[in-house]
Amino acid sequence: MSMFLIRAFATQVSCQSLAELGGVLHRDFVGQSVTVQFDRPSGLRHVAFVDVNESGLVSSYGAPLPAELAPLAATKRTYVG
């Protein structure tokens, strides 16, 4: 499995890094609610439910944003892609 997997309805997109994940969210999922699936260091699979705002940054709903995704919400970023 890739490092991160974005799921939105019938769409699934794999990303190998946090930077790639941020770029794909910004480019393809602005204004949408999606799930981001990833494996934690313990080996447990985690699913985060996030909203992608107009800047491509994420916010969590239903639970706090996992530490693994916090850099995507911490600062305003510009992605090229």
C-alpha positions in Angstrom: 0.0 0.0 0.0 1.2 3.5 -0.7 1.9 5.9 2.2 -1.4 7.8 1.8 -4.6 6.9 0.0 -7.3 9.5 -0.7 -10.8 8.3 -1.2 -13.7 10.3 -2.4 -16.8 8.4 -3.6 -15.5 6.1 -6.4 -12.2 7.9 -6.7 -9.0 6.6 -5.1 -5.6 8.3 -5.4 -2.3 7.0 -3.9 0.4 9.4 -2.7 3.9 8.4 -1.6 4.7 11.5 0.5 3.0 14.2 2.6 4.1 16.8 0.0 2.5 14.8 -2.8 -0.7 14.3 -0.7 -0.9 18.1 -0.2 -0.5 18.8 -3.8 -3.1 16.3 -4.9 -5.6 17.6 -2.3 -5.0 21.2 -3.5 -5.2 20.4 -7.2 -8.0 17.8 -7.3 -10.1 18.0 -4.1 -10.6 21.7 -3.2 -14.0 22.2 -1.6 -14.6 18.5 -1.0 -14.8 16.2 1.9 -12.6 13.2 1.6 -11.0 10.4 3.6 -7.2 10.0 3.9 -6.0 6.5 4.8 -2.6 5.7 6.1 -0.7 3.3 8.2 0.6 4.5 11.6 4.1 3.4 12.7 2.4 0.8 15.0 1.1 -0.8 11.8 -2.5 0.1 12.5 -4.4 1.6 9.6 -6.0 5.0 10.3 -8.7 6.8 8.3 -9.0 10.6 8.7 -12.1 12.4 7.5 -11.1 15.8 6.2 -12.5 18.9 4.4 -10.2 20.5 1.8 -10.6 24.3 1.8 -10.1 26.8 -1.1 -6.4 27.1 -0.2 -6.0 23.3 -0.3 -5.5 23.0 3.4 -7.3 20.4 5.4 -9.5 20.4 8.5 -10.8 17.4 10.3 -14.4 16.8 11.2 -15.6 14.4 13.8 -12.2 14.0 15.5 -9.0 16.0 15.9 -6.7 16.1 12.8 -4.1 13.3 13.2 -0.5 14.4 13.9 0.6 12.8 10.6 -1.6 15.3 8.6 -1.1 18.4 10.8 1.5 20.0 8.5 -1.2 20.3 5.8 -3.3 22.5 8.1 -0.5 24.3 10.0 0.6 26.8 7.4 -0.5 28.3 4.1 1.3 26.4 1.4 1.7 26.9 -2.3 1.7 23.7 -4.4 2.9 23.4 -8.0 1.2 20.7 -9.9 
